[in-house]
Amino acid sequence: MIVLKLSKVVVYHFLINFMLFMKGVITIKKNNDSRPQSKSKKWLFFTGFAAFAWSTLFGLVHIYWAAGGTAGFEGRTMSEELFVINLMTIVLCFIAAFIALALVQAWGRKFPSWLLLTLAWIACVVLGLRGGIGAIQSMLQVEPVPLLLIIVEPFFLLGGILFGLVAFLYIYTNSNGRIKKGME
């Protein structure tokens, strides 16, 4: 029980530090250039920020659960194994949020594009498979499916689609429509 209370403090501390970090990371540039941006560049920014929002929202839900929230658990408390999985999920969500922003922000050019793209494609595949398999499994159940699963499975699919789109658009906009061999 003491471990659970101590870990709640750690989760709150992590959340506050992450929010302060993200305040400095997200930069919105004023476009003084008179040339309009291409549609693909606009879509890249939109999907990048949507993937960031998806990851952050998903991470915040897991922080709520790690802090003792019971919504979606039908009033039950979380087991220690699920708590550890939850903490790992929180870390992965915020890494994913960072990757989504790095693909659309100027400071993201400091990182190798192959690394960012590899991680974005991994997120696309893992989230897409998790959402797709979960949706099929839910449809095949004889028992009624809880409302939470009806919401969660498409949410995983949405995350997979967003990360796939941001990775594809990053490649497309940085090569003027031509796929480059061996990017950076």
C-alpha atoms as an extended CHARMM CRD file, in Angstrom:
* protein
*
       184  EXT
         1         1  MET       CA              0.0000000000        0.0000000000        0.0000000000  PROA      1               0.0000000000
         2         2  ILE       CA              2.8800000000        2.3560000000        0.8100000000  PROA      2               0.0000000000
         3         3  VAL       CA              4.4140000000        1.5730000000       -2.5860000000  PROA      3               0.0000000000
         4         4  LEU       CA              1.1530000000        2.5550000000       -4.3050000000  PROA      4               0.0000000000
         5         5  LYS       CA              0.9660000000        5.8860000000       -2.4180000000  PROA      5               0.0000000000
         6         6  LEU       CA              4.6280000000        6.6220000000       -3.1210000000  PROA      6               0.0000000000
         7         7  SER       CA              4.1670000000        5.8230000000       -6.7980000000  PROA      7               0.0000000000
         8         8  LYS       CA              1.2040000000        8.2370000000       -6.9510000000  PROA      8               0.0000000000
         9         9  VAL       CA              3.5330000000       11.0080000000       -5.7940000000  PROA      9               0.0000000000
        10        10  VAL       CA              6.0480000000        9.9890000000       -8.4670000000  PROA      10              0.0000000000
        11        11  VAL       CA              3.3080000000       10.0390000000      -11.1320000000  PROA      11              0.0000000000
        12        12  TYR       CA              2.1630000000       13.5360000000      -10.0980000000  PROA      12              0.0000000000
        13        13  HSD       CA              5.7630000000       14.7650000000      -10.0780000000  PROA      13              0.0000000000
        14        14  PHE       CA              6.3690000000       13.2740000000      -13.5360000000  PROA      14              0.0000000000
        15        15  LEU       CA              3.2050000000       14.8940000000      -14.8960000000  PROA      15              0.0000000000
        16        16  ILE       CA              4.1300000000       18.3530000000      -13.6110000000  PROA      16              0.0000000000
        17        17  ASN       CA              7.6690000000       18.1160000000      -14.9910000000  PROA      17              0.0000000000
        18        18  PHE       CA              6.3930000000       16.8300000000      -18.3300000000  PROA      18              0.0000000000
        19        19  MET       CA              3.9310000000       19.7120000000      -18.6310000000  PROA      19              0.0000000000
        20        20  LEU       CA              6.7000000000       22.2310000000      -17.9040000000  PROA      20              0.0000000000
        21        21  PHE       CA              8.9330000000       20.5070000000      -20.4540000000  PROA      21              0.0000000000
        22        22  MET       CA              6.2370000000       20.5210000000      -23.1400000000  PROA      22              0.0000000000
        23        23  LYS       CA              5.5390000000       24.2090000000      -22.4980000000  PROA      23              0.0000000000
        24        24  GLY       CA              9.0710000000       24.9130000000      -23.6990000000  PROA      24              0.0000000000
        25        25  VAL       CA              8.9960000000       22.3720000000      -26.5450000000  PROA      25              0.0000000000
        26        26  ILE       CA              5.8630000000       23.4200000000      -28.4080000000  PROA      26              0.0000000000
        27        27  THR       CA              6.6590000000       26.4460000000      -30.5210000000  PROA      27              0.0000000000
        28        28  ILE       CA              4.2840000000       28.0690000000      -32.9170000000  PROA      28              0.0000000000
        29        29  LYS       CA              6.1250000000       30.0330000000      -35.5750000000  PROA      29              0.0000000000
        30        30  LYS       CA              4.6370000000       33.0520000000      -37.2830000000  PROA      30              0.0000000000
        31        31  ASN       CA              4.7790000000       32.5350000000      -41.0030000000  PROA      31              0.0000000000
        32        32  ASN       CA              6.1220000000       35.8010000000      -42.4400000000  PROA      32              0.0000000000
        33        33  ASP       CA              6.6930000000       34.1520000000      -45.7900000000  PROA      33              0.0000000000
        34        34  SER       CA              4.2380000000       35.4030000000      -48.4070000000  PROA      34              0.0000000000
        35        35  ARG       CA              4.2440000000       32.0570000000      -50.2110000000  PROA      35              0.0000000000
        36        36  PRO       CA              1.3990000000       29.7670000000      -49.1440000000  PROA      36              0.0000000000
        37        37  GLN       CA              2.2970000000       26.4110000000      -47.6400000000  PROA      37              0.0000000000
        38        38  SER       CA              1.5290000000       23.3290000000      -49.6890000000  PROA      38              0.0000000000
        39        39  LYS       CA             -1.4720000000       21.2300000000      -48.7410000000  PROA      39              0.0000000000
        40        40  SER       CA              0.7520000000       18.2920000000      -47.8590000000  PROA      40              0.0000000000
        41        41  LYS       CA              2.7850000000       20.4920000000      -45.4730000000  PROA      41              0.0000000000
        42        42  LYS       CA             -0.4420000000       21.6900000000      -43.8080000000  PROA      42              0.0000000000
        43        43  TRP       CA             -1.6330000000       18.0810000000      -43.4790000000  PROA      43              0.0000000000
        44        44  LEU       CA              1.7320000000       17.1220000000      -41.9980000000  PROA      44              0.0000000000
        45        45  PHE       CA              1.3650000000       19.7580000000      -39.2730000000  PROA      45              0.0000000000
        46        46  PHE       CA             -2.2720000000       18.8240000000      -38.6340000000  PROA      46              0.0000000000
        47        47  THR       CA             -1.5880000000       15.0860000000      -38.3420000000  PROA      47              0.0000000000
        48        48  GLY       CA              1.5620000000       15.6900000000      -36.2930000000  PROA      48              0.0000000000
        49        49  PHE       CA             -0.3040000000       17.7800000000      -33.7470000000  PROA      49              0.0000000000
        50        50  ALA       CA             -3.2370000000       15.3430000000      -33.8210000000  PROA      50              0.0000000000
        51        51  ALA       CA             -0.8460000000       12.4520000000      -33.0680000000  PROA      51              0.0000000000
        52        52  PHE       CA              0.6670000000       14.5760000000      -30.2840000000  PROA      52              0.0000000000
        53        53  ALA       CA             -2.8020000000       15.2540000000      -28.8460000000  PROA      53              0.0000000000
        54        54  TRP       CA             -3.7440000000       11.5650000000      -29.1420000000  PROA      54              0.0000000000
        55        55  SER       CA             -0.5910000000       10.4530000000      -27.3100000000  PROA      55              0.0000000000
        56        56  THR       CA             -0.9510000000       13.0930000000      -24.6070000000  PROA      56              0.0000000000
        57        57  LEU       CA             -4.6230000000       12.2930000000      -24.0010000000  PROA      57              0.0000000000
        58        58  PHE       CA             -3.8850000000        8.5740000000      -23.8380000000  PROA      58              0.0000000000
        59        59  GLY       CA             -1.0180000000        9.2360000000      -21.4180000000  PROA      59              0.0000000000
        60        60  LEU       CA             -3.1960000000       11.4510000000      -19.2140000000  PROA      60              0.0000000000
        61        61  VAL       CA             -5.8470000000        8.7260000000      -18.9600000000  PROA      61              0.0000000000
        62        62  HSD       CA             -3.1640000000        6.2910000000      -17.8060000000  PROA      62              0.0000000000
        63        63  ILE       CA             -1.8320000000        8.8490000000      -15.3180000000  PROA      63              0.0000000000
        64        64  TYR       CA             -5.3560000000        9.1380000000      -13.9150000000  PROA      64              0.0000000000
        65        65  TRP       CA             -5.5050000000        5.3610000000      -13.5180000000  PROA      65              0.0000000000
        66        66  ALA       CA             -2.0020000000        5.1920000000      -12.0050000000  PROA      66              0.0000000000
        67        67  ALA       CA             -2.9880000000        7.8810000000       -9.5110000000  PROA      67              0.0000000000
        68        68  GLY       CA             -5.8400000000        5.6900000000       -8.3010000000  PROA      68              0.0000000000
        69        69  GLY       CA             -8.6870000000        6.6140000000      -10.6420000000  PROA      69              0.0000000000
        70        70  THR       CA            -11.2210000000        3.8340000000      -11.0930000000  PROA      70              0.0000000000
        71        71  ALA       CA            -13.2610000000        5.0450000000      -14.0890000000  PROA      71              0.0000000000
        72        72  GLY       CA            -13.4310000000        2.1600000000      -16.5350000000  PROA      72              0.0000000000
        73        73  PHE       CA            -12.4410000000       -0.3750000000      -13.8770000000  PROA      73              0.0000000000
        74        74  GLU       CA            -15.9950000000       -0.7190000000      -12.5380000000  PROA      74              0.0000000000
        75        75  GLY       CA            -14.8950000000        0.5630000000       -9.1300000000  PROA      75              0.0000000000
        76        76  ARG       CA            -12.0630000000       -1.9740000000       -8.7030000000  PROA      76              0.0000000000
        77        77  THR       CA             -8.5280000000       -0.9660000000       -7.8290000000  PROA      77              0.0000000000
        78        78  MET       CA             -5.5840000000       -1.6940000000      -10.0850000000  PROA      78              0.0000000000
        79        79  SER       CA             -3.3640000000       -4.7140000000       -9.4210000000  PROA      79              0.0000000000
        80        80  GLU       CA              0.3860000000       -4.1910000000       -9.0150000000  PROA      80              0.0000000000
        81        81  GLU       CA              1.1210000000       -5.8650000000      -12.3570000000  PROA      81              0.0000000000
        82        82  LEU       CA             -1.3530000000       -3.6280000000      -14.1400000000  PROA      82              0.0000000000
        83        83  PHE       CA              0.1090000000       -0.6200000000      -12.3240000000  PROA      83              0.0000000000
        84        84  VAL       CA              3.6010000000       -1.3910000000      -13.6810000000  PROA      84              0.0000000000
        85        85  ILE       CA              2.1820000000       -1.8670000000      -17.1930000000  PROA      85              0.0000000000
        86        86  ASN       CA              0.3590000000        1.4290000000      -16.7590000000  PROA      86              0.0000000000
        87        87  LEU       CA              3.5930000000        3.2400000000      -15.8410000000  PROA      87              0.0000000000
        88        88  MET       CA              5.3370000000        1.8080000000      -18.9120000000  PROA      88              0.0000000000
        89        89  THR       CA              2.3930000000        2.9270000000      -21.0430000000  PROA      89              0.0000000000
        90        90  ILE       CA              2.6560000000        6.4600000000      -19.6500000000  PROA      90              0.0000000000
        91        91  VAL       CA              6.3330000000        6.6510000000      -20.6030000000  PROA      91              0.0000000000
        92        92  LEU       CA              5.6240000000        5.2720000000      -24.0980000000  PROA      92              0.0000000000
        93        93  CYS       CA              2.7800000000        7.7650000000      -24.6000000000  PROA      93              0.0000000000
        94        94  PHE       CA              4.9820000000       10.7200000000      -23.8160000000  PROA      94              0.0000000000
        95        95  ILE       CA              7.7880000000        9.3810000000      -26.0140000000  PROA      95              0.0000000000
        96        96  ALA       CA              5.2020000000        9.0700000000      -28.8070000000  PROA      96              0.0000000000
        97        97  ALA       CA              4.0320000000       12.6500000000      -28.1730000000  PROA      97              0.0000000000
        98        98  PHE       CA              7.6380000000       13.8300000000      -28.4300000000  PROA      98              0.0000000000
        99        99  ILE       CA              8.1360000000       11.9240000000      -31.7050000000  PROA      99              0.0000000000
       100       100  ALA       CA              4.9450000000       13.3660000000      -33.2010000000  PROA      100             0.0000000000
       101       101  LEU       CA              6.1220000000       16.8920000000      -32.4100000000  PROA      101             0.0000000000
       102       102  ALA       CA              9.6820000000       16.2170000000      -33.5660000000  PROA      102             0.0000000000
       103       103  LEU       CA              8.3620000000       15.2820000000      -37.0050000000  PROA      103             0.0000000000
       104       104  VAL       CA              6.6280000000       18.6550000000      -37.4530000000  PROA      104             0.0000000000
       105       105  GLN       CA              8.7120000000       21.1410000000      -35.4410000000  PROA      105             0.0000000000
       106       106  ALA       CA             11.9640000000       22.7850000000      -36.5380000000  PROA      106             0.0000000000
       107       107  TRP       CA             13.8320000000       21.4680000000      -33.4800000000  PROA      107             0.0000000000
       108       108  GLY       CA             13.0220000000       17.9270000000      -34.6430000000  PROA      108             0.0000000000
       109       109  ARG       CA             15.6320000000       18.2570000000      -37.3930000000  PROA      109             0.0000000000
       110       110  LYS       CA             18.2920000000       17.7410000000      -34.7150000000  PROA      110             0.0000000000
       111       111  PHE       CA             17.3420000000       14.0540000000      -34.6630000000  PROA      111             0.0000000000
       112       112  PRO       CA             18.0190000000       11.6090000000      -37.5000000000  PROA      112             0.0000000000
       113       113  SER       CA             14.9150000000       11.3240000000      -39.6480000000  PROA      113             0.0000000000
       114       114  TRP       CA             15.3630000000        7.5540000000      -39.9690000000  PROA      114             0.0000000000
       115       115  LEU       CA             15.0440000000        7.2360000000      -36.1730000000  PROA      115             0.0000000000
       116       116  LEU       CA             11.9100000000        9.3850000000      -35.9350000000  PROA      116             0.0000000000
       117       117  LEU       CA             10.3150000000        7.6380000000      -38.9070000000  PROA      117             0.0000000000
       118       118  THR       CA             11.1570000000        4.1710000000      -37.6030000000  PROA      118             0.0000000000
       119       119  LEU       CA              9.5580000000        4.9670000000      -34.2510000000  PROA      119             0.0000000000
       120       120  ALA       CA              6.5020000000        6.5280000000      -35.9310000000  PROA      120             0.0000000000
       121       121  TRP       CA              6.0300000000        3.4450000000      -38.1510000000  PROA      121             0.0000000000
       122       122  ILE       CA              6.4250000000        1.1540000000      -35.1230000000  PROA      122             0.0000000000
       123       123  ALA       CA              3.7250000000        3.1650000000      -33.3260000000  PROA      123             0.0000000000
       124       124  CYS       CA              1.5180000000        2.9040000000      -36.4240000000  PROA      124             0.0000000000
       125       125  VAL       CA              1.8610000000       -0.8810000000      -36.6540000000  PROA      125             0.0000000000
       126       126  VAL       CA              1.5590000000       -1.6160000000      -32.9220000000  PROA      126             0.0000000000
       127       127  LEU       CA             -1.4430000000        0.6620000000      -32.3710000000  PROA      127             0.0000000000
       128       128  GLY       CA             -3.1240000000       -0.4500000000      -35.6010000000  PROA      128             0.0000000000
       129       129  LEU       CA             -2.7160000000       -4.1320000000      -34.7760000000  PROA      129             0.0000000000
       130       130  ARG       CA             -3.8290000000       -3.6130000000      -31.1760000000  PROA      130             0.0000000000
       131       131  GLY       CA             -6.9290000000       -1.7120000000      -32.2690000000  PROA      131             0.0000000000
       132       132  GLY       CA             -7.7620000000       -3.9860000000      -35.1900000000  PROA      132             0.0000000000
       133       133  ILE       CA             -7.3130000000       -7.2640000000      -33.3190000000  PROA      133             0.0000000000
       134       134  GLY       CA             -9.1250000000       -5.8690000000      -30.2770000000  PROA      134             0.0000000000
       135       135  ALA       CA            -12.0650000000       -4.7300000000      -32.4120000000  PROA      135             0.0000000000
       136       136  ILE       CA            -12.3260000000       -8.1370000000      -34.1080000000  PROA      136             0.0000000000
       137       137  GLN       CA            -12.0790000000       -9.9020000000      -30.7580000000  PROA      137             0.0000000000
       138       138  SER       CA            -14.7990000000       -7.6570000000      -29.3010000000  PROA      138             0.0000000000
       139       139  MET       CA            -17.1030000000       -8.3550000000      -32.2480000000  PROA      139             0.0000000000
       140       140  LEU       CA            -16.6380000000      -12.1120000000      -31.8910000000  PROA      140             0.0000000000
       141       141  GLN       CA            -17.5380000000      -12.1810000000      -28.1910000000  PROA      141             0.0000000000
       142       142  VAL       CA            -20.8110000000      -13.8070000000      -27.2800000000  PROA      142             0.0000000000
       143       143  GLU       CA            -21.1430000000      -11.7780000000      -24.0950000000  PROA      143             0.0000000000
       144       144  PRO       CA            -22.0430000000       -8.0900000000      -24.2820000000  PROA      144             0.0000000000
       145       145  VAL       CA            -18.9830000000       -5.9060000000      -24.8160000000  PROA      145             0.0000000000
       146       146  PRO       CA            -18.3720000000       -3.2500000000      -22.1440000000  PROA      146             0.0000000000
       147       147  LEU       CA            -18.8240000000        0.3310000000      -23.3370000000  PROA      147             0.0000000000
       148       148  LEU       CA            -15.1840000000        1.0700000000      -22.4880000000  PROA      148             0.0000000000
       149       149  LEU       CA            -13.9790000000       -1.4740000000      -25.0800000000  PROA      149             0.0000000000
       150       150  ILE       CA            -16.2690000000       -0.0200000000      -27.7250000000  PROA      150             0.0000000000
       151       151  ILE       CA            -14.4890000000        3.3120000000      -27.1970000000  PROA      151             0.0000000000
       152       152  VAL       CA            -10.9430000000        2.0150000000      -26.6200000000  PROA      152             0.0000000000
       153       153  GLU       CA            -10.4700000000       -0.2170000000      -29.6690000000  PROA      153             0.0000000000
       154       154  PRO       CA            -11.2550000000        2.4860000000      -32.2680000000  PROA      154             0.0000000000
       155       155  PHE       CA             -9.0700000000        4.8850000000      -30.2570000000  PROA      155             0.0000000000
       156       156  PHE       CA             -6.0950000000        2.5400000000      -30.7570000000  PROA      156             0.0000000000
       157       157  LEU       CA             -6.8840000000        2.3820000000      -34.4810000000  PROA      157             0.0000000000
       158       158  LEU       CA             -7.0440000000        6.1780000000      -34.6360000000  PROA      158             0.0000000000
       159       159  GLY       CA             -3.5950000000        6.4050000000      -33.0420000000  PROA      159             0.0000000000
       160       160  GLY       CA             -2.1880000000        3.9440000000      -35.5640000000  PROA      160             0.0000000000
       161       161  ILE       CA             -3.6980000000        5.8520000000      -38.4680000000  PROA      161             0.0000000000
       162       162  LEU       CA             -2.3810000000        9.1880000000      -37.1700000000  PROA      162             0.0000000000
       163       163  PHE       CA              1.1810000000        7.9330000000      -36.7180000000  PROA      163             0.0000000000
       164       164  GLY       CA              1.1060000000        6.2540000000      -40.1300000000  PROA      164             0.0000000000
       165       165  LEU       CA             -0.1370000000        9.4480000000      -41.7610000000  PROA      165             0.0000000000
       166       166  VAL       CA              2.4140000000       11.6910000000      -40.0640000000  PROA      166             0.0000000000
       167       167  ALA       CA              5.2480000000        9.3410000000      -41.0790000000  PROA      167             0.0000000000
       168       168  PHE       CA              4.0190000000        9.1350000000      -44.6820000000  PROA      168             0.0000000000
       169       169  LEU       CA              3.4670000000       12.8980000000      -44.9610000000  PROA      169             0.0000000000
       170       170  TYR       CA              6.8830000000       13.5910000000      -43.4500000000  PROA      170             0.0000000000
       171       171  ILE       CA              8.4950000000       11.4940000000      -46.1850000000  PROA      171             0.0000000000
       172       172  TYR       CA              6.2680000000       12.9890000000      -48.8810000000  PROA      172             0.0000000000
       173       173  THR       CA              6.7570000000       16.6620000000      -47.9500000000  PROA      173             0.0000000000
       174       174  ASN       CA             10.5090000000       16.3480000000      -47.4280000000  PROA      174             0.0000000000
       175       175  SER       CA             11.0480000000       14.7710000000      -50.8390000000  PROA      175             0.0000000000
       176       176  ASN       CA              8.6820000000       16.9470000000      -52.9390000000  PROA      176             0.0000000000
       177       177  GLY       CA              6.5520000000       13.9130000000      -53.6900000000  PROA      177             0.0000000000
       178       178  ARG       CA              9.4710000000       11.6230000000      -54.5240000000  PROA      178             0.0000000000
       179       179  ILE       CA             10.4470000000        8.9590000000      -52.0270000000  PROA      179             0.0000000000
       180       180  LYS       CA             14.1580000000        9.3570000000      -51.3070000000  PROA      180             0.0000000000
       181       181  LYS       CA             16.4540000000        6.3930000000      -50.8830000000  PROA      181             0.0000000000
       182       182  GLY       CA             18.2870000000        6.3320000000      -47.5440000000  PROA      182             0.0000000000
       183       183  MET       CA             16.8890000000        9.4840000000      -45.9750000000  PROA      183             0.0000000000
       184       184  GLU       CA             19.5880000000       11.2260000000      -43.9060000000  PROA      184             0.0000000000
